[in-house]
Amino acid sequence: MINAYQKGMRFVFDIQNYGWEKVSRLYNDAPVSTEEILRLGKWLKGEKLFKF
């Protein structure tokens, strides 16, 4: 279970490398799938598996 939290934390740290504006984007455009967290490029490109 802790592994999932670590992956989420790692995701935010990796996003931070692209600048704080990307971290801020997480509040309005949070990942909707585990795939976006495991494959950072998908979230950065805006590739969503599900559209709400």
N, C-alpha and C positions, 0 to 999 in steps of 0.2 A: 504494500500500500504506500509506503514512504517513497518508493521509486517513482510513482506518478507525481507526487509533489516535487520531487527533485527535477523531473523532466520539465514541469511547468516553470519552476524557478530558473532552470537553465535556459528555457525559451525566452523569458523576460530578459535575462542577462545578454543573450545573443541579440535580441532586438535592440537593446541599449547600445550595442556597438554601432548601430545604424543611426543613432542620435535620439535625443529625448523626444523629439516630435513623433517618432515611431512608437515610443513607449506610450505617449499620450493617445495615439491612435487606437491602442488596445482597448481603451475605455469605450470607444464608440464602435469599434470593429473587432470585437473579440473573436478568437478562433471558434469555429463551430464544430470542429472535428479534431480527433486525436492526430489525424494525418497532417493537419496544418501545424501542429506543435512539433511533431517528429520531423517534418520537412519544412523548415523555416521559409524556404523559397516560395512555397505555395501561398503562405499568408502574405509575404511581401508583395507578391504579384497580384494578390486579390483573388486567387483561384479558390472558389468556394464549392464544396460538394453540395451544400444545401443553401438555398436562398430563402430568406425570411422576408 
